[in-house]
Amino acid sequence: MQYQIELQLHNQPAVLERVLQVVRYRQFHLEGMQMQPEGQDKLTVQLKVSGQHSINILTSQLNKLYDLARLTIQHEMPLKATA
């Protein structure tokens, strides 16, 4: 499955590195990422990820990040079959 997740983060040094590390450790593949600063202290990050595991495994770990202000799963998309 492919998922789109929106994160609102406190803009701290290495915050994106910590997010991407969680994605990697939970064995999800990053399919796309968009980042939009909101003032000097917040970032909105949209991630497209895919993986074989439940998205709850990833979101529960992301929720533990102290820089996370909000997490929203935008939608789920089935992976397209490749020939």
PLY file of the C-alpha trace (Angstrom):
ply
format ascii 1.0
element vertex 83
property float x
property float y
property float z
element edge 82
property int vertex1
property int vertex2
end_header
0.00 0.00 0.00
1.00 3.57 -0.56
0.13 6.25 1.98
0.28 10.01 2.10
1.08 11.42 5.54
1.12 15.07 6.56
3.33 16.09 9.48
3.49 19.43 11.21
6.89 19.68 12.87
8.72 22.12 15.11
11.55 23.51 12.99
14.57 22.18 14.87
18.00 21.10 13.61
17.93 17.59 12.11
14.14 17.20 12.40
13.86 15.91 8.81
16.70 13.47 9.42
14.85 12.01 12.42
11.62 11.65 10.41
13.39 9.94 7.51
15.28 7.67 9.89
11.98 6.44 11.38
10.62 5.79 7.88
13.72 3.77 7.01
13.87 1.84 10.30
10.23 0.80 9.91
11.00 -0.53 6.41
8.85 1.89 4.46
10.00 3.32 1.13
9.89 7.05 0.57
8.08 7.70 -2.71
7.92 11.50 -2.45
8.30 14.40 -0.05
7.22 18.05 0.01
8.19 20.55 2.68
6.70 23.96 3.35
8.03 26.27 6.11
5.34 27.97 8.19
6.97 30.89 9.88
10.28 30.39 11.64
9.22 27.68 14.06
7.04 25.22 12.08
7.33 22.99 9.00
4.63 21.13 7.15
5.94 17.98 5.51
3.96 15.70 3.22
5.38 12.21 2.75
4.34 9.56 0.26
5.45 6.20 1.59
4.86 2.59 0.62
5.41 -0.62 2.48
4.23 -4.10 3.29
3.60 -3.36 6.97
0.64 -1.67 8.61
0.84 2.12 8.54
0.19 2.03 12.29
3.74 0.74 12.81
5.10 3.89 11.19
2.66 6.41 12.66
3.09 5.13 16.22
6.84 5.71 15.95
6.46 9.12 14.30
4.12 10.15 17.12
6.97 9.56 19.57
9.14 12.25 17.95
9.33 15.26 20.28
9.40 17.64 17.29
6.01 16.43 16.02
3.08 18.80 16.53
0.50 16.96 14.37
0.27 13.86 12.14
-2.50 13.21 9.64
-2.86 10.29 7.24
-4.15 11.97 4.09
-5.16 8.83 2.19
-4.25 5.29 1.28
-3.60 4.19 -2.29
-3.09 0.66 -3.56
0.24 0.18 -5.27
0.06 0.00 -9.05
1.08 -3.30 -10.57
4.15 -3.15 -12.74
4.63 -5.32 -15.79
0 1
1 2
2 3
3 4
4 5
5 6
6 7
7 8
8 9
9 10
10 11
11 12
12 13
13 14
14 15
15 16
16 17
17 18
18 19
19 20
20 21
21 22
22 23
23 24
24 25
25 26
26 27
27 28
28 29
29 30
30 31
31 32
32 33
33 34
34 35
35 36
36 37
37 38
38 39
39 40
40 41
41 42
42 43
43 44
44 45
45 46
46 47
47 48
48 49
49 50
50 51
51 52
52 53
53 54
54 55
55 56
56 57
57 58
58 59
59 60
60 61
61 62
62 63
63 64
64 65
65 66
66 67
67 68
68 69
69 70
70 71
71 72
72 73
73 74
74 75
75 76
76 77
77 78
78 79
79 80
80 81
81 82
